[in-house]
Amino acid sequence: MKLKTAYSAPLLAAAALLLAGCREAANPPLALAEDVDIARFMGDWYVIANIPTFIEKGAHNAVESYRLDDDGTVATTFTFRKDGFDGAEKRYTPRGFVHEGTGNAVWGMRFVWPVKADYRIAWVDPAYTQTVIGREARDYVWIMARSPEIPEPDYERLLAFVAGQGYDTTKVRKVPQRWGEAP
C-alpha cells in the first residue's frame, strides 16, 4: 500500500526528528582514566557511593579488594554487610580481565562464567586514593576511596564528574561505612 503524499512528508519529518533526538540522547563514550598503574590500583577500595546492583542494595561497609595474579587477571573480593552494620556478611569473588590497549582502564568482570560485565576505571586521582568506576551503559557506577570516608567537597566533585558522564545522579546512594566500632 502506498502512502499518500500529504502524509509521507510529515511522517518522514517526524522520523528524522526522532532519529536526531536518539543521536543527541546517546551518551558519548565514558571517560577513561589514562595509563592506570595497575599495581598501584590493587588493594582495598571502600565503596563511598554507587548506583547499586541488585546484590548491593542495602550494603553496609562495602569494600572491593583487588589482587593482580601472575596470569594478568585480577582476583577480586567484594564484601559487605547486608541491610545493616550487624547484618550477614556477603562475599563475592569475581575475576577481572584487563583489556589490552586500554591503558588498563577497561576490564571484563566475570561473576559467572562465561559472562564478563563491563567495568571501566573512568577516573582515578594521581595519588590513587579516590576513583570512579563506571559502565558504558550508565546503569551502574561506583565512587570508591582508600578510606571509608572522604571530605564532602571531594564527594560533590566526584558526583559532578559522574553527572558529566551522563549518569542520573538521583540514583546514586551513599554506602554506609562504620569501622572500628561495635555494631
Solvent accessible surface area in square Angstrom, and as a share of the most:
residue,aa,sasa,rsa
1,M,242,1.08
2,K,186,0.79
3,L,111,0.55
4,K,144,0.61
5,T,116,0.68
6,A,81,0.62
7,Y,136,0.52
8,S,30,0.19
9,A,64,0.50
10,P,79,0.50
11,L,97,0.48
12,L,128,0.64
13,A,54,0.42
14,A,56,0.44
15,A,47,0.37
16,A,59,0.46
17,L,134,0.67
18,L,123,0.61
19,L,107,0.53
20,A,31,0.24
21,G,36,0.34
22,C,73,0.44
23,R,173,0.63
24,E,149,0.67
25,A,81,0.63
26,A,66,0.51
27,N,70,0.36
28,P,95,0.60
29,P,112,0.71
30,L,7,0.04
31,A,36,0.28
32,L,67,0.33
33,A,12,0.10
34,E,154,0.69
35,D,117,0.60
36,V,3,0.02
37,D,63,0.33
38,I,29,0.15
39,A,71,0.55
40,R,114,0.42
41,F,0,0.00
42,M,29,0.13
43,G,28,0.27
44,D,78,0.40
45,W,0,0.00
46,Y,45,0.17
47,V,1,0.01
48,I,13,0.07
49,A,0,0.00
50,N,3,0.02
51,I,13,0.07
52,P,26,0.16
53,T,26,0.15
54,F,168,0.70
55,I,38,0.19
56,E,9,0.04
57,K,118,0.50
58,G,36,0.35
59,A,6,0.04
60,H,32,0.14
61,N,19,0.10
62,A,1,0.01
63,V,15,0.08
64,E,22,0.10
65,S,31,0.20
66,Y,9,0.03
67,R,145,0.53
68,L,72,0.36
69,D,32,0.17
70,D,162,0.84
71,D,109,0.57
72,G,38,0.36
73,T,16,0.09
74,V,0,0.00
75,A,14,0.11
76,T,3,0.02
77,T,38,0.22
78,F,9,0.04
79,T,26,0.15
80,F,4,0.02
81,R,86,0.31
82,K,60,0.25
83,D,103,0.54
84,G,12,0.11
85,F,46,0.19
86,D,114,0.59
87,G,16,0.15
88,A,66,0.51
89,E,92,0.41
90,K,75,0.32
91,R,142,0.52
92,Y,70,0.26
93,T,97,0.57
94,P,4,0.03
95,R,73,0.27
96,G,0,0.00
97,F,43,0.18
98,V,38,0.22
99,H,83,0.37
100,E,173,0.77
101,G,88,0.85
102,T,39,0.23
103,G,29,0.27
104,N,50,0.26
105,A,0,0.00
106,V,8,0.04
107,W,1,0.00
108,G,3,0.03
109,M,8,0.04
110,R,63,0.23
111,F,108,0.45
112,V,107,0.62
113,W,188,0.66
114,P,84,0.53
115,V,101,0.58
116,K,98,0.41
117,A,35,0.27
118,D,41,0.21
119,Y,14,0.05
120,R,48,0.18
121,I,0,0.00
122,A,5,0.04
123,W,63,0.22
124,V,21,0.12
125,D,19,0.10
126,P,119,0.75
127,A,59,0.46
128,Y,23,0.09
129,T,60,0.35
130,Q,16,0.07
131,T,0,0.00
132,V,2,0.01
133,I,1,0.00
134,G,0,0.00
135,R,43,0.16
136,E,63,0.28
137,A,73,0.56
138,R,25,0.09
139,D,53,0.27
140,Y,63,0.24
141,V,0,0.00
142,W,38,0.13
143,I,0,0.00
144,M,4,0.02
145,A,1,0.01
146,R,67,0.25
147,S,51,0.33
148,P,40,0.25
149,E,131,0.59
150,I,27,0.14
151,P,82,0.51
152,E,89,0.40
153,P,99,0.62
154,D,34,0.18
155,Y,15,0.06
156,E,87,0.39
157,R,117,0.43
158,L,1,0.01
159,L,34,0.17
160,A,64,0.50
161,F,53,0.22
162,V,1,0.00
163,A,49,0.38
164,G,65,0.62
165,Q,31,0.14
166,G,35,0.34
167,Y,14,0.05
168,D,69,0.36
169,T,41,0.24
170,T,105,0.61
171,K,112,0.47
172,V,13,0.08
173,R,134,0.49
174,K,111,0.47
175,V,14,0.08
176,P,53,0.33
177,Q,27,0.12
178,R,78,0.29
179,W,115,0.40
180,G,89,0.86
181,E,112,0.50
182,A,84,0.65
183,P,114,0.72
